[in-house]
Amino acid sequence: MGVRDVIVEELERFIGAEGLWRADELQLMVERLRAEPDDVCHRLAASLAAVQRMVEDGRLATRLVADIEGVVYPRLWKVMEAVWDELPTSELSNRATVLDQRLAPLVGPPR
């Protein structure tokens, strides 16, 4: 089982609505991804939860916001493309790993 199309549609809406900076939308997306049985979704949830901790703490300088957006949105999009292109689960996992690796220096490792 991989990431379901409905999750990709929700991620697309989340990105379009700039939900990353809206604490309530970010919380809902983290919970939604955690509720999925797929490991890739759990990893995406952990990455978004790391951003959520920073949003809640208010530790968001303008430059940091730009850096986080420069990682999260394109990397989420890469995961979504992998689902649309029906790539193997291993490729989705690789793309989630790249998100983790690029985001960790900015927000700390996912928990």
N, C-alpha and C positions, 0 to 999 in steps of 0.2 A: 504494500500500500504506500502511496506517495502523498504529496500535498494535493488536496482536492481543489478542483476548479473554483468552487465557491469561496475557498480561502483566498485564492489568487484575486478573485473579484473584490473581496473585502479589502485586501491589501492595496489594490489599485484605487479604490475609493479613499482609503486612508491616506495614501500618498497625495492624491488629488486635492484632498481637503486640508493638507498640511497638518494632519493629526499628530505628528510627532511633537508639536509644541502645545498641544491642548491636553492637559493632564487627564481629563475624563476620557477623551478618545484614545489616548495612549494606554490608559489602564484597561479599557475595554478590549483593545487589540491584544494586549499582553494576555489577558484572561482567555480570550478567544483562541489564541494560538496554543496556550497551555492545555486547553480542553481537547485539542486534537490528539489522536493516537500516534501521529507521525513524529518521529524524532527531529526531522528538519524543522517542523513547526515549533517544537520545544526549544530548539536552538535559537530560532528567530525570536521567540518570546523572551529568552534570556538576554539576548542582545538589546531588545527594546526595553526590557526592564532595567538594564544598566543606564540607558538614557533617561528612563522615568525617574530613577533615583536622583539624577542630576537636576531634572526639571523640578522635582519636589524640593530639593535642597536650595534651589535658586542659584546654583553655581554656573551661570550661563553668560559668559562674556560674548559680545557680538562675534568675535573671531571664532570662538569655540562653537557657537551655533552654526556658523558657516562651515566649519570643518566637519562637524557631525553630519550636517545635511549632505555634504560632499561625499560622505561615505555611505550613510544609511539609504538614501533614496536610490542611488544607482545600484547598490548591492542588492537591495530588495528587488529592484527591477530585474536584475540578472537571475535571481531565483524564479521570479514570475515567468521570465522568458523560457527558462528551462522547463517549467511545467507546460507552458503553451506549446513548446517544441517537442514535448513528450520525451525529454532526455532521461537517461537512467537515474535512478535514485542516488547513485553514487555521485553524479554530477551536481544534483541539487545539494547534496551534503558538502561537496567541495565548495560550492558557491556560498553556502552558509558559513563555512569555515573561513573563507576570505572576509566575509562581513565581520566575523568575530575578531580576526587578526587585525583588520584595519581600524576597527572601532575601539579595541582595548586600550591603545595608547591615549585615547581621548577621554574615555569614561571609566576605564578600569575593566578588568575581566568580567565576563558574565558569571552570574552565580546560579 
